[in-house]
């Protein structure tokens, strides 16, 4: 099998090729084409094919991580959206839950009010009503009123229409009928019904999830359409799969209908790539540290695997989203993060970024603001002669100029200012890791920090020192890690049904029937996607809570028929999970099954590990010796630093800092008092000194 993984970032589009038979792996990076990222995707694939003499017609699969949906919501640049909803409830997505994002701030932004996904004039109520118990019809849907409302939205120039009715998660018939009417009256519109996207209780979150899907939908659909057309035009007939937030991939058709599932497409692939790298080094407790040009993404992997976000803390750009997502924490910290002095005179770094155009000053694309990358150049940590494998020139003078201008404002030396930029950046990222570990009851000192992304290995060891993390793992292709992660996943779909069943009043007949129906739905979908039945795996779970609680915890449900014995296993797991999460449990309290979930996994071909052993000696890997600046005990010192070429580092031979490891897709900084060695399958393990 010939596999390509392509991950689009804010600055670069990363491409990785793997031949599962020969175990050949090759990588490439091209600048992201922000005006149309699909052009960069196709260019990256074609250039790598040309460089490595790969016949593009023999490519079997292309796995793609996209930022289209993410950027549309972050930049508030989506479709003009309309909404049809139950009469009397047009303002649910404005009112929310009366929960302030910042409890004690009198001046704060409330995203769903300050940046509404649907303007109020385009939120139209229609006559219909269903009941909360069994979804019984209380008021019949007024179809003529629906047709009139659709005509109004069409006249207003609405591109996307969402349908949000009360209790549609129990009975979707009214929403489904409205979708049929919209397709009759306005077939050009992108249509989203909440019972398809998020069929579960909690009106505000369900309505907003549907609104996000409608807001980003046309952009994502057009992007995928263009990408498929561009690939075919270039003679590439490979199957295309799009990375989703749940850690699996989906077909272009599925993603085009539910683009909300791709909001964490790239970062999710990074978590998978980090997990795969950890497996190669027999490490299961990992903190994934993905630092790119604009943001840093933090994920946690334990012996149980990666965590999935819960309903109470799944937010994108301030909007609640109820779709399955890997638990990832993102902050505005990357190589392009701009260092500045704010209105109050404070020295800050980010969250604004220079992006890829104009980018950091050192890129030579016209950037005039000091960034983290410029600070690294000033401190000698980025080698101007070997950036991007020597394919991209670094303008050292431009980096010095912008850092010097900032230094003059601060009244500090140029080197001290550059070090200050890195200190602020590193502490911001350390605080983000604290939120996902210490605040969740995990001790970061028990984990390995997996550093990847274009800027992750530049900062990882110093971040680890702040948190007393004992070691850092740098994957074989850290700058392409998310692309590699794309090649470790499977087709994966999730379905959910709100159940509301008490442990004291269990209806096993109903429970088994509902799980069987959801499982059959997923098996059928995966077979339609070309997966053989023997390569399909079905996993079941349930969202449970003690009666009276507001939020749930997820527990696995054993396969096979559910009976008194198997359900008690699940309830015992819930008690234990509650104790781990909150520090206590209530063994005598009745448990409520709120939602039942089924995940269908279709096995896909995966990347093969690569033995990097070779006959080179450590001295063969030395590119040069130069000076780099490090903070030693609070004072800056220029130290003689050895620059190594990673591809020539011998397996198992330890080397010490200060040293800098060069490779095409990133630079790894190993400060003084640290040691490192390369393992058989390419990971660099760095022992972190104080």
WOGI-V225013 format. One line per field, one symbol per residue. psi: psi as a letter, one per 20 degrees, with the letter a starting at -180 (. if undefined). Layout:
# WOGI-V225013
psi: ???
This chain:
# WOGI-V225013
psi: popppoppahgqppppppoigijppqrqpqppnhhnhhghggggggghgghjlpohijpgqppppqjggghghhjlmaqoqrpprppikijgiggcjkpphohjpioqpogighmphoqhijopqqoqpqrifjkqogpqpnhhhghghghghghikphppqooqpkiigojhgghhhgggghghmiiqpppphiggmmrrngghgghghggghgighggghghggggghghhjjojqppppprijjrrrqhgghhhmihijhlgghghggghggghghhjlpioqopnoobhhrpppqppahjaqqpqrhikoqokipppmqpqqopppqmoahjppprpahjjqoqpaiqqibhoiaqhiikjjpjqprggghhghjjipohikplkjipppnghhggghhhghhhhikrrgghgghhghggghhghghhhhhifgijjqohijrpooparhigihigghghhhjkphqpporgmhijhhghhhjjarppqpqqppgmpqhilpnhggggggghggghghggghghjjpqhijppppqrqoqqqpiqhrrqpqqpqrappahghhhgghhhggghhgggijrrnhiqqqpogqqqppppopqqrqqqpojqrjqrghhipgrpapqpqookiqpppqppppqogijpqpipqrrrpqppprhirppporqjqqqqprgkiqpppppr.
